[in-house]
Structures are given as C-alpha cells and as structure tokens.
C-alpha cells in the first residue's frame, strides 16, 4: 500500500488536535500584529488573537514562505510516497503559489507531490481535508484519493456574514466597485465563496436576518450530509442558528468551529458562517 500524506494550511480552520489525530500536516500562515510575528494556530491562541483584534490592533496575514513549504515537503518525502497538498483558494492569497514554488525546488524523487488549489477556505476546505484524511486512513489508493479530492471540492460550500466589511476591504479580498462597497457598509450582507472568490450572496440588514440567511442557505440543499456552524467572537449566536436548522438537520450533528486567526483577520469580530457538505451521489 502506498504511503500517502495530506498537507494543508491554517486557513482550513481544523483544530490542531483533530488534525494530529488524522495525520494531517497543517502549514501555518504568518500573522503580523503590530511589530510581532506569529504562526497562526501555534504562537497565539484564538482568544488572544481576537482580543487584540477587538482592541483595534492592525493584523495582516501572509502565506508561509516557500522555504517553509520546501522544508515540509523534504521532511515528509523521507517517509511518504505521495503527498497531496491542498490549499486556500489561489484567488484569496499566495499559499497555493508558495507551495508550487517549493515543489519546483525539490529534486526528482520517488515521492510524488500534487499541489491543489481547492478554490475554498475555512471549513469548506476543512471538510474536504477531513474526508480525504479519513479516506487515506481507510487505505485508499493515490488514484482514489485524487478522484475524491476533485469530487469533494465541488460539493463543499461556504457562506458567511461580517459585522463590518472593513476587514475584507482592507485585506483586498473583495473585488467590488467602490459604489457597491459603499452601499454594503450599511447592511450585513451574506457572502458566498464561488469558484474561489468572495461574492455577495444576499442583502440582509440586521444580524437576525443574516442568521436567517445562513439557515436558508443550508435549507436550499436537497441532501445535506454535514453542517459546520462557524463563529468569530459570538458563540452565543450559534444557538440561534441551531434552533433554526434543527427541523431540517439535527442540531446535535452540527459541528461548531471558530474561525481561526488566518480567516478571522479578514472577517473581523462578530463574523458567522456555515460550511455545508451536500453529499455525493
């Protein structure tokens, strides 16, 4: 049986304990808060990160350096024949390109490294990674893993809303006209990850309506297999979402995750979202 390793980055929002349990290698993005540099998920906790964000500290993120990916691939190549490195949408950051550059620096070897642009982020990416890691654990062949990755990426989805679009605007993650951005300042719009880009999904004016919109997003899928409720700083609002979702998807099966610093830096405090795996035929 071929030895396979799954690599991703910290935008997947998978808790480190779960990643370790499933043998997933997470390469952290870099956070800069003031003059301090942190590795997301390693050098700073979620609570510490959001406290600084709410105190008005400026936060920027950057993909891990190509050299970091190179070191990871060289280390893993000693033990594994195949590496599937699945990353944040290339339209939302430089992680995918850094991974590609790292692979190009490696000498030809028996290890095959496949770099994949997921066109996803947060737990939409996380759901793909978790399913693939379990597939590898259950003994799938490299060909089966490659096929399943492509299928899963088409069936995992993310919608979210933010309290203010200022964080998305500052990070350059919204490619919208100035006039459109201005009109969005007064509402809490739902945003959809579509083909790797963040696009407006629904105009909602209040937080309550935005939470209702998250429920409607889940409801629109005819065959939902997994739901992940995401929050930044308001876990109490997850309960409101669970109450709405329960009639169509059992609330005790909804996974609850927090947006980690790699994603939270671009969404800001108060953000919420849902990731959905709609299942495959």
C-alpha positions in Angstrom: 0.0 0.0 0.0 1.3 3.4 -1.0 2.1 5.8 1.9 0.1 9.0 1.5 0.3 12.3 3.4 -2.2 15.1 3.4 -0.9 18.7 3.7 -2.9 21.8 4.0 -2.7 25.3 5.6 -4.1 27.1 8.6 -7.0 28.7 6.6 -8.8 25.3 6.8 -9.8 26.1 10.4 -9.4 22.4 11.5 -8.5 22.2 15.2 -4.9 21.1 15.7 -5.9 18.2 17.9 -8.2 16.8 15.2 -5.5 17.3 12.6 -2.9 15.4 14.6 -5.4 12.6 15.2 -5.9 12.2 11.5 -2.3 12.7 10.5 -2.9 16.0 8.7 0.1 18.3 8.3 -1.0 22.0 8.6 1.4 24.7 7.4 0.6 27.9 9.3 0.1 31.3 7.8 2.1 34.2 9.3 0.3 36.9 11.3 1.7 40.3 12.0 0.1 42.2 14.9 1.9 45.4 15.4 5.6 44.6 15.5 5.1 41.0 16.5 5.1 38.0 14.1 3.1 34.8 14.9 2.5 31.5 13.3 -1.3 31.1 13.1 -2.5 28.3 15.4 0.9 27.8 17.0 2.2 31.0 18.6 -1.1 32.7 19.5 -4.5 31.3 20.7 -7.8 32.2 19.1 -8.8 34.1 22.3 -5.5 36.1 22.3 -5.9 36.9 18.6 -9.5 38.1 18.8 -8.7 40.2 21.9 -6.0 42.1 20.0 -8.3 42.4 17.0 -11.1 43.9 19.2 -8.6 46.3 20.8 -8.1 47.8 17.4 -4.7 46.3 16.7 -3.9 46.1 13.0 -3.4 42.5 11.8 -2.0 41.3 8.5 -1.6 37.8 7.2 0.9 36.3 4.8 1.3 32.9 3.2 4.0 30.7 4.7 7.3 31.3 2.9 8.3 29.0 0.0 11.2 27.8 2.1 8.8 26.6 4.8 6.9 24.5 2.3 10.1 23.2 0.9 11.3 22.0 4.4 7.9 20.4 5.0 8.0 18.5 1.7 11.6 17.4 2.1 10.8 16.0 5.6 7.6 14.2 4.5 9.3 12.8 1.4 11.5 10.7 3.6 8.5 8.8 4.8 5.8 9.0 2.2 5.5 8.1 -1.5 2.6 10.5 -2.2 1.9 14.0 -0.8 -1.4 15.7 -1.6 -1.0 19.4 -0.6 -4.5 21.0 -0.7 -4.7 24.8 -0.1 -6.7 28.0 0.2 -8.2 29.4 -3.0 -5.4 31.0 -5.0 -7.7 34.0 -5.5 -7.6 34.7 -1.8 -3.9 34.5 -1.0 -0.5 33.3 -2.0 -0.4 30.0 -0.3 -1.0 27.8 -3.3 1.7 29.6 -5.3 4.2 29.3 -2.5 3.6 25.6 -2.3 4.0 25.3 -6.1 7.3 27.2 -6.0 8.5 24.9 -3.1 7.8 21.8 -5.2 9.7 23.2 -8.1 12.8 23.5 -5.9 12.8 19.8 -5.0 14.9 17.3 -6.9 13.2 14.5 -8.8 12.5 11.7 -6.3 10.2 8.7 -5.7 7.8 10.9 -3.9 5.0 12.5 -6.0 3.8 15.8 -4.7 0.5 17.2 -6.0 -0.3 20.8 -5.2 -4.1 21.5 -5.4 -6.0 24.8 -5.5 -9.1 24.0 -3.5 -10.9 27.2 -4.5 -12.2 27.0 -0.9 -11.5 28.5 2.5 -12.2 27.9 6.2 -14.3 24.8 7.0 -15.4 24.3 3.4 -11.7 23.5 2.8 -11.6 21.8 6.2 -14.4 19.4 5.3 -12.5 18.3 2.1 -9.3 17.7 4.1 -11.1 15.8 6.9 -12.9 13.5 4.4 -9.7 12.9 2.5 -7.6 12.2 5.6 -10.2 9.5 6.6 -10.1 8.1 3.1 -6.3 7.8 3.3 -6.6 6.2 6.8 -9.0 3.6 5.4 -6.5 2.5 2.8 -7.4 4.4 -0.4 -5.1 4.3 -3.4 -3.5 7.5 -4.7 -5.8 7.4 -7.7 -8.8 7.1 -5.5 -7.6 10.0 -3.3 -7.0 12.2 -6.3 -10.5 11.5 -7.7 -12.2 12.0 -4.4 -10.5 15.4 -3.8 -11.8 16.7 -7.1 -15.3 15.5 -6.3 -15.3 16.8 -2.7 -14.2 20.3 -3.8 -17.3 20.5 -5.9 -19.6 19.6 -3.0 -18.4 21.6 -0.1 -19.6 25.2 0.3 -19.2 28.2 2.5 -21.4 31.2 3.2 -20.8 33.9 5.8 -21.6 37.4 7.0 -19.5 40.0 8.7 -20.3 42.8 11.2 -18.5 45.2 9.0 -16.8 44.8 5.6 -13.9 47.0 6.7 -11.7 43.9 7.3 -12.4 42.3 4.0 -12.0 45.7 2.2 -8.6 46.4 3.9 -7.4 42.9 3.0 -8.3 43.3 -0.6 -10.3 40.2 -0.6 -13.4 41.9 -2.1 -13.0 42.8 -5.8 -16.1 45.1 -5.9 -16.6 48.6 -7.3 -16.3 51.4 -4.8 -20.0 52.3 -5.2 -21.0 48.7 -4.3 -18.7 48.7 -1.3 -20.3 52.0 -0.1 -23.8 50.5 -0.2 -22.7 47.4 1.7 -21.4 49.5 4.6 -25.0 49.9 5.8 -26.0 46.3 5.7 -24.8 42.9 6.9 -24.6 41.1 3.5 -24.2 37.4 3.2 -21.1 36.4 1.2 -20.6 33.2 -0.8 -17.3 31.6 -1.8 -17.9 31.0 -5.5 -15.2 29.5 -7.7 -12.6 30.6 -5.3 -13.8 34.2 -5.0 -15.9 36.0 -2.3 -19.1 37.4 -3.9 -22.2 38.9 -2.5 -24.9 36.3 -1.9 -27.9 38.0 -0.2 -28.6 41.5 1.2 -29.6 41.4 4.8 -29.9 44.5 7.0 -29.8 43.0 10.5 -27.9 40.3 12.3 -31.1 38.3 12.9 -31.8 38.4 9.2 -28.2 37.4 8.4 -28.5 34.4 10.7 -31.8 33.5 9.0 -29.9 33.7 5.7 -27.4 31.1 6.9 -30.3 28.8 7.7 -31.8 29.4 4.3 -28.5 28.5 2.6 -28.5 25.1 4.4 -32.2 24.6 3.6 -31.6 25.0 -0.1 -29.6 21.8 -0.4 -31.7 18.8 -1.1 -29.3 16.3 0.5 -27.2 17.7 3.3 -24.7 15.4 4.9 -22.6 17.7 7.1 -23.1 21.2 8.5 -20.4 23.2 10.3 -21.5 26.4 12.2 -18.7 29.0 12.2 -18.3 32.0 14.5 -15.6 34.5 15.3 -16.4 36.1 18.7 -20.1 35.3 19.3 -20.6 31.6 20.2 -23.9 32.6 21.8 -25.4 33.3 18.3 -24.7 29.8 17.2 -27.6 28.7 19.4 -29.9 30.9 17.4 -28.7 29.2 14.2 -29.0 25.7 15.6 -32.7 26.4 16.6 -33.5 27.3 13.0 -31.5 24.5 11.4 -32.8 21.7 13.7 -36.1 20.9 11.8 -34.1 20.1 8.6 -30.8 18.9 10.0 -30.4 17.5 13.6 -28.7 20.1 15.8 -26.7 17.6 17.6 -25.0 16.6 14.3 -24.0 20.2 13.5 -20.3 20.7 14.1 -19.3 24.0 15.8 -16.0 25.6 14.9 -14.4 29.0 15.4 -12.8 31.0 12.6 -9.1 30.8 13.3 -6.8 33.8 13.0 -5.9 33.1 9.3 -9.5 33.6 8.3 -10.6 35.8 11.3 -8.1 38.5 10.4 -10.1 39.1 7.1 -13.6 38.8 8.6 -13.3 40.6 11.9 -15.1 40.2 15.2 -18.8 39.1 15.0 -18.5 37.2 11.8 -20.5 34.0 11.4 -20.9 31.4 8.7 -21.9 27.9 7.7 -19.9 25.3 5.8 -22.0 22.6 4.1 -21.1 19.2 2.6 -24.0 18.4 0.3 -23.1 14.8 -0.2 -22.2 13.0 -3.4 -24.2 10.5 -5.5 
